[in-house]
Amino acid sequence: MENRDEQLWRIAKKRANFKKQLASYLIINGFLWALWFFTTSKVDSDYDMIPWPIWSTLGWGVGLAFSYFNAYMDNRESDTMREYQKLKDREEGK
């Protein structure tokens, strides 16, 4: 792959890493919720409390949201190119 576009390669790597992170998030948090569900006694008074896996789910979920944004929504380079093109067009219009 000698002739690959470096910008597209970086984007592809970010998206592949995000997909791996998402798979880990789903598997591990699924396991934690199952562990909580099967080990918590339904007659225990602590059952009415907030389930402990919520903290890992929420905390890791925030990090995963940033990772998603970085992989799929972050278009700083295209924004820079658009601004560059505007400036170039303005210069040529003089």
C-alpha positions as CSV (number, residue, x, y, z in Angstrom):
1,M,0.0,0.0,0.0
2,E,2.6,2.5,-1.1
3,N,0.1,5.0,-2.6
4,R,-2.3,5.4,0.3
5,D,-3.7,8.8,1.3
6,E,-2.3,9.6,4.7
7,Q,-5.3,11.6,5.9
8,L,-7.7,8.8,5.0
9,W,-5.4,6.3,6.6
10,R,-5.4,8.3,9.9
11,I,-9.3,8.5,9.8
12,A,-9.5,4.7,9.1
13,K,-7.2,3.9,12.1
14,K,-9.3,6.2,14.4
15,R,-12.5,4.5,13.3
16,A,-11.1,1.0,13.7
17,N,-9.8,1.8,17.2
18,F,-13.3,3.2,18.1
19,K,-14.9,-0.1,17.0
20,K,-12.5,-2.1,19.2
21,Q,-13.2,0.2,22.1
22,L,-17.0,-0.1,21.6
23,A,-16.7,-3.9,21.5
24,S,-14.7,-3.9,24.7
25,Y,-17.2,-1.5,26.3
26,L,-20.2,-3.7,25.4
27,I,-18.6,-7.0,26.5
28,I,-17.2,-5.8,29.8
29,N,-20.1,-3.7,30.8
30,G,-22.5,-6.5,29.9
31,F,-20.5,-8.8,32.1
32,L,-20.5,-6.3,35.0
33,W,-24.3,-5.8,34.7
34,A,-24.8,-9.6,34.6
35,L,-22.5,-10.0,37.6
36,W,-24.5,-7.4,39.5
37,F,-27.8,-8.9,38.5
38,F,-27.0,-12.5,39.5
39,T,-25.2,-11.6,42.7
40,T,-27.6,-9.1,44.2
41,S,-30.2,-10.6,46.5
42,K,-33.7,-9.5,45.5
43,V,-34.7,-9.4,49.2
44,D,-31.6,-7.5,50.3
45,S,-32.3,-3.9,51.4
46,D,-29.4,-2.7,49.3
47,Y,-31.2,-3.8,46.1
48,D,-33.1,-0.4,46.1
49,M,-29.8,1.4,45.9
50,I,-28.2,2.6,42.7
51,P,-26.6,-0.4,40.9
52,W,-22.8,-0.2,41.1
53,P,-22.2,-1.0,37.4
54,I,-23.8,2.3,36.5
55,W,-20.5,4.1,37.4
56,S,-18.3,2.2,35.0
57,T,-21.0,2.3,32.3
58,L,-21.4,6.1,32.6
59,G,-17.7,6.9,33.1
60,W,-16.5,4.7,30.3
61,G,-19.4,5.9,28.2
62,V,-18.3,9.5,28.4
63,G,-14.8,8.5,27.2
64,L,-16.4,6.4,24.4
65,A,-18.5,9.4,23.3
66,F,-15.3,11.5,23.0
67,S,-13.7,8.7,21.0
68,Y,-16.7,8.5,18.7
69,F,-16.5,12.3,18.1
70,N,-12.8,12.1,17.4
71,A,-13.3,9.2,14.9
72,Y,-16.5,10.3,13.1
73,M,-17.2,14.0,13.7
74,D,-13.8,15.6,14.0
75,N,-13.1,17.3,10.7
76,R,-10.5,19.9,11.6
77,E,-8.5,19.3,8.5
78,S,-11.4,19.8,6.2
79,D,-12.3,23.0,8.1
80,T,-8.8,24.2,7.7
81,M,-8.9,23.4,4.0
82,R,-12.2,25.2,3.6
83,E,-10.8,28.3,5.3
84,Y,-7.7,28.1,3.2
85,Q,-9.7,28.0,0.1
86,K,-11.8,31.0,1.1
87,L,-8.6,33.0,1.7
88,K,-7.1,31.9,-1.6
89,D,-10.3,32.8,-3.4
90,R,-10.3,36.2,-1.8
91,E,-6.7,36.8,-2.8
92,E,-7.4,35.8,-6.4
93,G,-10.4,38.2,-6.4
94,K,-8.3,41.3,-5.7
